[in-house]
């Protein structure tokens, strides 16, 4: 069950993580440019736009206009058309002094996933002062671009051609450039936000094969995949689940083996494991074998209180164990519990209480009566002291191998820290690769999920790392046998305990071992006289557990705040010098709305 919970938590966290990291991205950006004799150009942008997790109405495209960076000439955008086969392609064109904004989509519809938009327009000012300068992909996109392709033709030979990519004013060459006569081809991979491509050339001899229109055969469906993010998420989660299991299983097996108890091993088998002397060798024993060897015990183990027995069995301090500690103090005559189980009344004189256990003195703190129907700060402090006292007993009892536990715990902590780092690194890696390098995203998902699985297994199984000594294992077997007695108890067992005067002691043990309901049923079946001491303890002890939780838990209040977010835009800058990215006409960027 613990492993299943870990799997569900990891899967849910993975879904939330992937969804939270899905941001707008451009999978592919292709630009076809036909330069005309008058210095203007026909431009077609084919943009495979991938919307993030949030539904959007469509995309925005902003193209700078006005004065060019390289001189006194100006540029303008006209004849805008937009097409898409899978998304609304209504275009609202708005022009300001600095740019033309093309708002694509419908206010009444939203889109998700990846969609191909084909934007065509005429751009003036591409050739000015005897030089071609065009920002084919602007540096004002605030999202990554997976792949960019440029195809440019001119009515003359392209001389001294350059292709720069990167941030504004950067003069680094494009990844791939090919110039042949009047045509230029360029390709770039993995453009980061605010990186673009600019092409420069000097007009040469006129070309006999000058084009006057954009090429036909536009593929409107090729880059669209409205459900891309769904199947990508499913694939990444599937690979991550496999990786998670790969990491989960070996660490779980290791924890179970590292946490095996030590038992005396002799020819007597289960008998020697419980009653064998120190002359017998100690060997690790599996939990399954231990459970098979345990037999029903009809009496509590000697030299153990009910609370200590519960801690020994469960290897941690629980509320039931603290309640059992209180019940033992009541049996010892320090106080009595009223019929409702919600009030504790001191017994004896105050001067006798100097010898009472410290947690009990803290709980009463000079009072004769303690009510458990609301939070009580003094009871809460004493309640914490009970837990601390039982923890100290566990650490000092000699029933656990503390050195083996420390070694295993150090290993578990190291594994968990590595898993935490892997989760952070995996999230960053998925953010950077999921849209463009699916194979890398799958590899990152597998490796990081495997490490996270190992960390979850280490954390979930941390209690398995406690190793009982041979003495502790022997006592554990007796306690487990006594628990089975309660689980299978009948009315005759309650009558026998009542005849021996052990009914209240047995009830305290049943509470410590989590079997109080079964023991209460057995007492009811015994039909004991109401005057029998302890006959109503089952009902009272259950109420005591609820009351103790109420009295030890302070009410808390929290104030919730809300935050807001904002966005910023950018406009075309008319200053600068020629050369480098963003030194030509066009360019700009965009986003979604």
N, C-alpha and C positions, 0 to 999 in steps of 0.2 A: 504493500500500500504506500509506504514512504517513497519508493522508487516511482510509482505511478504519479504521486503528487508532484515529485520533482520533474517528471516528464511534462506534466500539464503546465506547471509553472514556467518551465523553460520555453515550451511552445508558445504559451501566451505572451511571454516577454519578447520572444522572437518576432511574433506578429506585430506587437505594439512597437517594437524597435524599428522594424522594417517600414511600417506605415508612417511612423514619425519622421523617418529620414528621407522619405520620398519627396524630392523637390523638383521643380520644373527643370527640364533639361532639353537640349536639342540633340537628337540622335545623329542626324545628318543634315548638312546645309550645303546645297548645291546652287551655284550661281552661273547662269548663262548670260553673257554680255555681247551685244552686237553694237560696235561703235559706228556711228554714221558720219557722213562727210561734214555735217555742220557742227561737229564737236559734241553732240549729244550721244546718248546710248540707250538702246532698248535693253532692259534688264528683266530677267526672270529668276526669281528666288524660289527654290523648292526646299521647303523647310519641314523636316520630320520632327514635329514638336511634341515632346512628351510632357504631359501635365502631371503634376505631383498628385499626392493623395487627395487633396481637397478638389472638389468639383469646381470647374471654372466655366465661364461663358465662352471663352475663346482666347485668341492671342492678340498682342499688340505689336505693331511694327512702327518704329520711329526713324525717320530718315532726315538728317540735317539738311537744311537749305540755306540760301543766303550767300554771304561772302565766303570764298574758298580759303583754306589754310595757306595755299601756295601763291596767292596773288590777289589782285583786285577783282577778278572775275567772280561771278556768282553762279549758283546752281538752283534748279527748280525741279519739282516732281509733278508730272502730269500723267493722264491716261492710266489711272490705276485700275486694275482688275484683280479679283481674288477668286480662286477655285479650291474646292476640297470635296472629296468623294465621301468622307465619313463624318464630317463636322459641319455645322452651320458656317457659311462663308459670306454672310452679309458683311459689307465693308462700309464703315463710316469714316470718311477722310476729313480730317481737320488740319488746317494749315495755320501756323503761327509765324512769327518773324524768324524763329530759329529752326523749326523742323515741321515736317508733315507727319501727322500721326494717323495710322491706319488701324482702326479698331475693328477686328474681325470676330464675328460670332453673333449670337442672338441673346438679348436680355432675358428672354423667356426660356432658354434652354441652357443646359450645362453639359460639359464633356469631361471625360477622364481618359487616361491611357495615351497612346501615341497616335497622332493624326498628321497627315500630310497636307500642307498648305502650299499652293502655288500662287505667288504674287508677281504680277507683271506691271511695269511702269516705264515711263520715259524719263530719263534723267539728263538735264542739261549741265554744261560746264565740265564735262568729263575731260575734254581737251581744251586747254587754255594756255595762251602764251607759248604755243608751239610744243606743249608737253602733255602727254596723257597721264593722268593721275586719278585713280579710282579706288576708293575704299570698297572693295567687293564684299567684304564682311566687316561690319563695324566693330569697334572695340568697346561699345557701350552695352553689350549684352552682359547681364549680371548672372549668367548661368553657364555651365560648361557646354562645349560643342564637341560631340564625339568625333565626327569626321567632317571635313570641308573640302569641296571640290569646286574648282573655278575653270570655266571655259570661256575664253574671250577671243573674238575675232574683230579685225579692223579693216578699213578699206585701203590699208597701206601696210608695208612691212613694219614690224615692230623692232626698232633699233634701241640698243642700250636698255633692254628690258630688265626690270627688277621685280622681285616679289618678296615683300617683307611680311613677317608674321610675328605676333606677340602683342605686348601692350603698346599704348600710344607712344609714338616717337621712337620705338625700337626698330633697328635696322637689320635684325636677324633674317636670314634667308628662309624662304618657305621650305617645308620638308622635301617636297618634290616640285620641280619646275621644268617645263619643256616649252621652248619657243621654236616655232617653225614658220618662217615667213610672216604672214599676217595673223597668226593664231598663237595663243598662249594657253597652256594647261598647267594647273597647279593643284596640289593636294596637301592637306595638313591633317594630322590626327591629334586628338586630345587637346583642343584649345580650352584653356581655363577661362573663368569669368574675366571679362574686361580684356580679352585678347582678340585680335582681328587680323585681317589680311588686306594689304594694300598693294596694288600693281602700278608700276611706273613704266613708261616707254616714250621714246621719241619717234614721231611719225617719219617713215622712210618713203621709199618709192611706192607709188600707187599699185594696188593689187588688181589683177584682172578678175579675181573671183570674189569680189567684195559682196558680202551679204547685206541685205536691207531689211530683213525680218528675222525674228527669233525662230529657231528650228522647231518643227512640229513634233508630234508623237509624244506628248506629255503623259507620263504615267501617274495618274492621280491616286492609284491604290497602293503602289509599291511600298511606300514607307509607313502606311497606316496600320495600326494594330490597337484598336480601342481597348482591348483587354490585356495589353502587354504586361501591365504591372501586376495583374492577377496571376497570370501563369508564371511570371518571373518570381513572384512571391511564393507561389506554390512550389516551384522547383527548388528555390533556395531553402524553403522550410523543409522540404523532403530530404534534401541533401544534409541540411543541418540536423534533422532528426536522426538520420543514420550516424552522422558524426557524433551526436550527443550520446547515442547508445554505445558507440564504440568506446567513448571515454567513460561512460557510466559503469559499464559492466566490470572492467578490470579493477577499478578502484573499489567498487562494492565488494568484489571478491577479496581484494587485499584487506579491506577493513574488517570483513568477517573473519578472515584468517588471523589478522593481527590481534583481534580482540577475543580470540578463543581463551576460555578459562583453563587454568591448570588443575588437574585432578590426579589423585594418587592412583597409580596403575599397578594392579596385582592380579593374581589368579581369581580373586573374588569378584572382579568386575565392578558392578554398581555398588556392592557392599563395601569393597575396599575404597572406592572413590569417596564414600561418606565417612566410614569408620576406620579406614586404614591409618597406620601410624606414619611418622616422619621417615621411617626407614625405607618406605616404598618410594620409587621414583615418581616424579611429577611429569605429566605429559599433557599437551594441549588436547582439549576435547571440544568437538563441535556442539553447537546449540541443539541440533537435532538429536544427537546422541544423548546429550544431557537430559532433554525432555523425555526421551524414551526410557531412560534409567530411573527417573523420578517416580516414586510410589507414594500413595496416599498416606499421610500421617494424621493420626487422630489426636495428637497433642502438640502444643506449640514447641518450637525448638528451645532448648535450654539456653540461658544466659543472653537472651535477646528480648528487648521490649517490642511491642507491636510496631512502633514507628521504625525502629532499627531493622526489623524484619522486612518491612515494606521497602525501605531504602536498599537493603541488600538484594531484594528481588528485582527491583526496577532500576537500580544503579543511578538514581537521581531522587531529589527531594520533591515531592508533590504535595498538593493541598491535603490529600487523604492522609499522608504521613504526618503532617502538622496536626491535623485533627486527632489522629491516633495518639500523638504525643500529649495533647490536652486530655484525652480520655484516660491515659495512663496516670496523669497527675490527679485526676478525679478519683480513680481507683485507689491511689495512694492516700487519699483523704484530705487533700488540700482544699478542694472546693466541690460543690455539687451543681448539677445542671438541672434547671427546672423542667417541668413536664413539656413545655413548648420548645425546649432546646435553644432558646434565644436569650437566656439570662444565666450568668454564672454567679454563684453566691459563695463567699468565703466561709470556710469552716475553721473553727479554732480561734485562739487568741492571736492578736497582732504580734506579740513578742515571739510566738512560735514561727512566724513567717520569715524570720531572719534566716532560717535554714531552708526556706523554699527555693526551688530553682530560679535563677535570675530572670528568665523570660516570664515566669509566672508573677514574680514581684513587679516587673514592669507593667504587666497587663492590669493588675489590680491597683498598684501604686497608691496604697493606703485606703482604697475603697472596699467596702464590704460587698458591693454588688456591681457587676458589669453587664450592661445591656448591649446586645448585638444587633439591634434593629436599625442602627444607623452607624455612620462612620465614627470611629473612636480613635483618636491619634495615639493614645497610650496603648490601646489594644494592638493597633497597627505596628507599633515599635516592638512590642512583645512578640507579635506574630513573625516579624522579620527575624527576631533573635532565635525563635524556634527553628526556622529554616537554617540559620547560621550554625546553630548547635548541632543539628543533624548532619550538616555538611562537614563540620569538623570531625564528628564521629566517623563519618565515611572515610575521611582522609587519614585518620589515625587508628582505625580499627585493626589494620593489618590484614583485612580481608581482600585487599586489592594490591596488585603489583604496581606501585606508583612509578617506578623507573621505566617499565615497559610502556605504561600509559603516556609518560612524558615524551618518550621517543616517538611513539605513534602520533601523538598530538602535534608534535613539531612537524612531522611529515604532512599531516592533514592540513595544518595551517599554511605550509608552503604551497601545497597543491591548490588550496582555495585562493591564495593571493595570485598565483599564476592564472587561475581561471578568471578572476576579476579583471586582470589586465587584458586577457584574451577577449573578454566580452567588450571592453572599450575599444581595443584595436580592431576587433571584428566589425563593430558598428561603424567605425570610421572607414574601414576598408570597403564595406558594402555601399556606403554612401558614395565613395569615389569610383566604384567599379560596376555596380549593378546595371547601370544604363548602357555602358559601352563595352565592357569586357566581362561577358557573362561567365566565361570559363574561370576567370580570376575570382569573380564573386562566389562561384560555387566552391572553389578551392578554399577561399577565406571562410565561407560558411561551414565547410566540413571541418577544417582545422580548429577554428575558434569554438564551434559547437562541441567538438570532442573535448577540448580543454574545459569548457564550461560544464559539460557532463561530468568530467572528472571532479571538478570543484563541487558541484551539487552532490555527487555521491560522497565526497569527503565530508561535506557539511551534514548531510542527512544521516550519515552513519557514524557521526562523531561519538555517540554514546556506545557504539559497538567497540570502541577502542579501549574501553576499560577491561582489564584482565583480572579476574578473581584469582587469588592464591588458592592452593589446595584447601586451606582451612576455610576460606571464604566460599569456595565451591561446595564444600561439604555442607556448610550452613545453608547455602542457597538451595540445595536439593531438599533439605528438610523443610524450608520455608515454602518452596513450590509444592511439596507434598501436602503441607497444611492448607495451602490455598485450594488445592484440588478437593480436599475434604469439605471446605465450605461450598465449593461449586456443585458438589453432589450431595450435600447434606440433606437429611430428612428430619421429620419431627422427632424421631427417637433419639437422634444425635443431640438435639436441643434439650430434650428431657434429661438425658444422661449428664450433659454439662450443668444443667440446673441442679441435679441431685448432688453433684460434686461441689457446687458453689462457684463454678467457673463461667457462668453465663455472661457476666459483664466482661470478663477478660476475653472470652471468645468473641464477643461483639466488637471489642477494640481491635482485635486481630483481623476480623472480617473487614472492618473499615479500612485498616492499613493496607490490606491486600486487594481492595476493590471488589469484595464479594459481600458487601453488607446487604444488598437486596436479597441474595440467595439465603443468607443466614436469617434475615427477617422473615422470609417465607417459611423457613424451617421452624422458627419459634412460633409462628402463627399456626402451623400444622400440629405443633406439639400440644396446643390447647392448654397451656400452662395457666395456673391461677393468677389473677391480676396482682396478687400480693407477692408473687415470686420476684426476688431481687433481679433487676435487669431485664424483665420480660418486655418492657417498652423501650429498651435502649435503642433498638434499631431505628425506630421512628424519631427518637430524640437525637440520635447521632447524625442522622441525615439532616435534620433541621440545624444542628450545630455547624455542619459544614457550610450550609448556606449563610447562616448568621456570621460565621467567621469571615467569609468572603465579603459580606456587606460591611462589617466593622473595620476591615483592614484596607478597604479600597476607597480612596478619596475621590469625590466627584471632580471632574476637570472640565474646563471650558476653553474653547478655542475661538479666536477671531479669524475669520477668513478674509483674505484680501484678494483683489483682482488687479491684474496688470493689463496694460494695453500695449499694442505694437504699432509701429508706423513704418512707412516706407519712404524712399527717396527716389527721385528721378535725376536724370542728367540731361544736359542740353549740349548742342553743338558748340564747340569752341572755335572762334574765328581766328585766334592767334596761332603762332607757331611757325615753324620753318618747313620747307619742303624736305622730303625724304622721311623714311620711317613709316610706321603704321599710323593711320588716321591723317595722312597728309594729302588726301585727294577728295574728290566729290563723293557724295553718297555716304554709305557706312551707317553709323548710328547703332541702334540696338532695338530692344523691345522686351516683351514679357507676356504676362497673361492678365486677364481681368475677370 
